[in-house]
Amino acid sequence: MANQQSKIEYQHSKMTQTPIPRLVTQMAVPTVTSMLITVIYNTADTFFVAQIDKSASAAVGVVFAIMEVIMALGYGIGVGACSLVSRRLGAKQNKQADMYASSGMFAAVSVGCVLCVTGLMFLNNILILLGCTPTMMPHAKPYATFVLIAAPINCATFVLNNLLRSQGMTRLAMIGMGAGGILNIFIDPIFIFKFGLGTAGASIATMISQCVSFCILASCFVTKRSVVNLRIKDISRNMQDYGDIVSLGLPTMFRNGLASVAAAVLNIQAVRYGGDAAAAAITIANKLYSLVRSIAFGIGQGFQPVAGYNYGAGNKKRTWQAFVFTAKLGTVVCLIFTVFTAVCAGQIMLWFTQDMQVVEIGTKTLHILSAAMPLLAFSTYVNHLYQSLGFRAQATFLASCRQGIFFLPVIMLLPFKVGLAGVQAAQPIADIITFAVSIPFIVYFYRKHINNHI
C-alpha cells in the first residue's frame, strides 16, 4: 500500500510540477509513436496489398470505414475514461479513478463483442453499402472478416492504451502498441504471399499483432506497474458512470465515426468519378495524410492528460501554457511534413504501386492535401483542450466539423461541378474551414477560463 501511495504521489508531482515543454514533449513522444503504430497497421496492409492489384488496394479503403467504426467506439470509450481518470488522479480521488478505469474496460469489451457479431451477420450488405464493387468484393470480404473478429481485443487495447496515458505512463503505452506494429510489418508479407492468403492474410497478421499489443498493455495492470487498478469489483453498476464515460468520449466517437462515414462516401465518389484506379490512388494518398494527422493527434494526446491533471489540480495557468506550447510544436511538425509531401508526392506513390494511372491521380491528390496540412495541429488541439477538460458539447461540435459538418456537404456537392478534382479537394477544404471555426472557440476559452488566472 505504501509503495502504491508513493507511486501516486510521484505521478502527481511529475504532472503538476515538471516544466511544460519537457513534460509535454516527454508525454508526446510515446503517444505519437502509439498513433503511428495504429497507422502502420493500416499502411503496412495497404503497401503489401497494393502489390496484388488495384482492386485489392481499393478494397482496403472500403474496409477502412469498418475499422474506423471500431476505433471510434473503442478509442471513444478509452478517451472518455482517460479524461475522468486523469482529473480524478489530479484531485487525488484514486478510488474513483479505479472505478472509471474498470468500467471503461468492461464497456469496451462489451461493445467490441456487439460489433463483431453484428458485423459478421450483415457483412455482405455492409460492404455493398460502403461502395464495394464486384471486383473489390473477393478482397474486401475476407479482409473485413478478421477485422471484425478482432474487434473486442481491438477495443480493449485502445482503452488500456488510454488508461496508461491518463496517468502519465506514455512510455509503457508506446511499448505495447509499438511491439504489435513492428510485428505486423514483418508477418504481413508472410501471411499474404508465402501462405497465399491474400487480403485475408493481411487481416490475420493485423489481428495477431493487435493481440500481442493487448497482452503487453494488460501486463502493466496485472503486474501492478499501473497506478490505476482494473478489478471486476470496481466495475460500476450505475449507468450514470457509463454515461459520463461515453459523453466525454463522444467527441472522439463523432470524430472517428464520421471518419468512417467520410471514408465510405469518399470511396463511393472516387469510384463514381474515376473507377478503381481513383479509389486506390485516393486510399494511398489519404494514408500519408492520416500519418501526418496521427502525428499531430499523438502530440495532442500527450497534451490531454497534462491539461486534465493540472485543470483538476486547479492550475489553469499551467493548463494554458501546455496548450500554447503544444500548438506551436504541432504546427512546426505539420509544416515539415507539408514540404516533404509537396516535394516527394510522386516518389511516395511509386513506393506503393507501379500502376501509372494510380500514381498520377495519387500525386495530384497529395499536392492538394498538402494545402491544408499546416492547419491540422491547431484545430486538433482546440478540440483536445475542450474534451480533456470535460466541455462535452463544444468538444463534440468541434470533433464533428472536419469529417462531418463540413466534409460531407463538400464531398457530395463539389464533384458534380469539377469531377474527380472535387473528390480530391474535399478534405482540405473541410480542414481549412474547421481551422477557421476553431479560432473563436480558443479566444472564448481564454477569456472565460484563463484570462483572470494569468
Buried (B, 14 or more C-beta within 10 A) or exposed (E): EEEEEEBBEEBBEBBBEBEBBEBBBBBBBBBBBBBBBBBBBBBBBBBBBBBBBBBBBBBBBBBBBBBBBBBBBBBBBBBBBBBBBBBBBBBEBBEBBBBBBBBBBBBBBBBBEEBBEEBBEEBEEBBBEBBBBEBBBEBBBBBBBBBBBBBBBBBBBBBBBBBBBBBBBBBBBBBBBBBBBBBBBEBBBEBBBEBEBBBBBBBBBBBBBBBBBBBBBBBBBEEEEBBBBBEEEBBBEEEEBBEBBBBBBBBBBBBBBBBBBBBBBBBBBBBBBBBBBBBBBBBBBBBBBBBBBBBBBBBBBBBBBBBBBBBBBEBBEBBBBBBEBBBEBBBEBBEBBBEBBBEBBBEBBBEBBEBEBBBBBBBBBBBBBBBBBBBBBBBBBBBBBBBBBBBBEBBBBBBBBBBBBBBBEBBBEBBEEEBBBBBBBBBBBBBBBBBEBBEEBBEEBBEEBBEEEE
